[in-house]
């Protein structure tokens, strides 16, 4: 695989400002893309063409979360979802870039938290819930199926589990099965492994497993909660976030066998993998930043 100029996209917080940045794997080459609406939100993703990003921003005093898209140079930002008092988050592009899948959470009239998986065209049209799938953090697998965690993170009676399903919600395959939460799964570039979060050992840590659910292995061993797993483009490492002594998050990377953990970025979180970035858009972005 050819070397990528940027390996990850992430949210960066500096004071009261929240922005989306690109970075190389070492955290040395960084470039700002866009400021998040109302300085709240993030969880960005880059389209397969490298020309667009998707992310969420918050409105109504952070009670409404909405999915947005923008060009990779920060222009043409569009708000795609706007359901009041719903939390839309974690957008992910399909392999052809034509659709976006995302999670939606909201409190129903009985005061219970509902978690659903939604699909729409990348221009925001034809928004619909995938019936039969309750849960969140969805993303596309290389074969077109969906990887997600089941409903349970807000439940007192059930734990979230990692599952795979067809795009229409059929043929659900559950990969984890215990009494603790397993969530936020991310598929490796070659589609053979899954990185995810679990609190099965008493603290929220990063794990990996084979795509069939076998060989579940813990990668991180920290006293504080880890989050936001994302693969390096070559699949050899897993990026993740961890809270520091100041109560904010930094981004680390760890070899997929659990060795050689290294901090990459400070005051950063909500990591996602970058496989391609359009060079012409980046040139426009770099030029704009020099003005």
DOLUMTOR-792318 format. One record per residue (C-alpha): x, y, z. Coordinates in steps of 0.02 Angstrom, whole numbers, padded with zeros to 5 digits, always signed. Example, Ala and Ser with C-alpha at 12.3 -4.5 7.8 and 13.67 -1.06 7.14 Angstrom:
<recs>
+00615-00225+00390
+00684-00053+00357
</recs>
This chain:
<recs>
+00000+00000+00000
+00066+00171-00046
+00105+00293+00092
-00040+00405+00140
-00009+00592+00165
-00140+00586+00303
-00188+00435+00407
-00326+00499+00520
-00461+00631+00533
-00512+00689+00706
-00590+00822+00815
-00474+00948+00898
-00520+01059+01045
-00425+01218+01087
-00508+01324+01219
-00691+01340+01172
-00659+01303+00989
-00692+01132+00910
-00623+01095+00737
-00592+00949+00621
-00413+00910+00569
-00316+00787+00463
-00151+00714+00526
-00016+00594+00471
+00018+00439+00575
+00153+00525+00678
+00048+00678+00722
+00177+00794+00644
+00088+00848+00485
-00080+00924+00530
-00203+01026+00430
-00367+01105+00486
-00520+01073+00380
-00669+01158+00461
-00741+01226+00623
-00885+01125+00694
-01053+01219+00708
-01074+01296+00881
-00904+01222+00928
-00990+01058+00971
-00986+00892+00880
-00864+00801+00770
-00846+00613+00735
-00789+00649+00557
-00768+00529+00411
-00688+00550+00240
-00777+00492+00082
-00695+00356-00027
-00653+00486-00160
-00566+00594-00031
-00667+00745-00086
-00793+00756+00055
-00807+00738+00242
-00959+00697+00349
-00976+00743+00533
-01105+00795+00662
-01137+00964+00741
-01248+01014+00887
-01391+01138+00896
-01530+01192+01016
-01410+01207+01163
-01336+01038+01113
-01503+00948+01121
-01508+00919+00932
-01365+00833+00841
-01362+00842+00652
-01260+00759+00514
-01166+00876+00397
-01057+00858+00243
-00924+00975+00173
-00791+00970+00041
-00620+00915+00104
-00560+01095+00087
-00694+01152+00211
-00811+01231+00083
-00992+01190+00041
-01045+01136+00215
-01223+01066+00215
-01333+01014+00359
-01418+00851+00306
-01521+00801+00458
-01618+00915+00575
-01738+00814+00680
-01761+00915+00839
-01705+00833+01003
-01629+00684+00911
-01445+00640+00921
-01379+00595+00748
-01196+00545+00754
-01058+00435+00683
-01085+00454+00494
-00998+00329+00379
-00991+00328+00188
-01027+00177+00079
-00884+00113-00030
-00953+00208-00181
-00984+00365-00078
-01167+00372-00131
-01246+00338+00039
-01212+00379+00221
-01260+00271+00369
-01274+00347+00543
-01338+00317+00718
-01488+00407+00792
-01531+00414+00978
-01681+00499+01057
-01790+00491+01211
-01965+00427+01176
-02127+00487+01258
-02102+00362+01400
-01931+00431+01440
-01838+00280+01370
-01684+00301+01260
-01706+00231+01084
-01559+00186+00971
-01584+00163+00784
-01480+00148+00626
-01523+00262+00482
-01474+00273+00299
-01480+00416+00173
-01406+00471+00008
-01248+00573+00027
-01345+00730-00020
-01465+00700+00126
-01612+00634+00025
-01711+00474+00056
-01678+00466+00242
-01749+00309+00320
-01724+00196+00469
-01660+00019+00438
-01801-00080+00514
-01756-00218+00633
-01588-00145+00683
-01581-00065+00854
-01411+00000+00907
-01280+00121+00847
-01106+00162+00780
-01141+00083+00609
-01014+00072+00469
-01000-00017+00304
-00897-00173+00284
-00800-00207+00122
-00934-00332+00068
-01073-00204+00088
-01144-00269+00251
-01160-00162+00408
-01056-00177+00565
-01136-00102+00721
-01170-00126+00906
-01341-00181+00966
-01451-00080+01082
-01398-00095+01262
-01282+00047+01314
-01430+00138+01394
-01520-00018+01452
-01526-00085+01630
-01569-00260+01570
-01460-00291+01416
-01281-00259+01363
-01227-00193+01192
-01151-00325+01078
-01057-00316+00913
-01158-00378+00764
-01157-00385+00574
-01313-00372+00463
-01364-00350+00283
-01400-00171+00227
-01588-00206+00238
-01573-00264+00418
-01585-00449+00381
-01469-00593+00430
-01404-00520+00594
-01248-00609+00657
-01196-00575+00837
-01008-00583+00867
-00993-00547+01054
-01097-00623+01192
-01068-00573+01373
-01148-00467+01508
-01042-00312+01476
-01053-00178+01342
-00958-00209+01179
-00976-00063+01060
-00907+00060+00931
-00839-00074+00810
-00722-00031+00666
-00678-00149+00523
-00496-00169+00470
-00445-00115+00295
-00438-00295+00232
-00603-00339+00314
-00532-00480+00422
-00529-00400+00595
-00635-00285+00703
-00573-00159+00832
-00700-00113+00966
-00726-00054+01144
-00775-00160+01293
-00785-00143+01482
-00780-00331+01512
-00621-00318+01616
-00686-00179+01728
-00628-00030+01625
-00669+00030+01450
-00527-00034+01341
-00489-00066+01157
-00503-00245+01091
-00484-00331+00924
-00562-00492+00858
-00576-00586+00696
-00724-00545+00586
-00809-00707+00638
-00797-00658+00822
-00651-00771+00865
-00486-00725+00950
-00552-00580+01054
-00397-00491+01118
-00372-00341+01232
-00252-00209+01165
-00249-00071+01297
-00222-00080+01484
-00255+00091+01558
-00331+00152+01720
-00444+00272+01626
-00570+00248+01486
-00510+00226+01308
-00618+00263+01156
-00635+00299+00971
-00541+00152+00892
-00486+00175+00711
-00368+00072+00603
-00211+00137+00519
-00232+00130+00329
-00116-00021+00316
-00207-00114+00456
-00052-00136+00565
-00104-00017+00705
-00259+00043+00797
-00280+00226+00845
-00380+00265+01002
-00415+00407+01122
-00376+00410+01308
-00412+00540+01440
-00262+00632+01511
-00231+00706+01684
-00311+00871+01631
-00479+00787+01592
-00463+00803+01404
-00421+00673+01273
-00265+00630+01174
-00246+00512+01026
-00132+00360+01039
-00087+00217+00924
-00050+00036+00969
+00010-00110+00864
-00132-00229+00831
-00048-00360+00940
-00055-00239+01088
+00127-00188+01088
+00214-00021+01062
+00085+00107+01121
+00128+00286+01075
+00042+00455+01096
+00012+00543+00930
-00091+00700+00964
-00147+00801+01116
-00319+00881+01144
-00389+00770+01008
-00522+00635+00995
-00656+00556+00884
-00532+00471+00769
-00572+00395+00599
-00465+00314+00465
-00418+00406+00306
-00387+00300+00151
-00378+00436+00021
-00379+00626+00013
-00405+00722-00149
-00242+00816-00182
-00323+00959-00277
-00443+00996-00134
-00298+00990-00011
-00201+01115-00116
-00350+01232-00110
-00362+01208+00077
-00176+01239+00105
-00186+01396-00001
-00337+01460+00096
-00249+01432+00262
-00103+01541+00202
-00214+01690+00163
</recs>
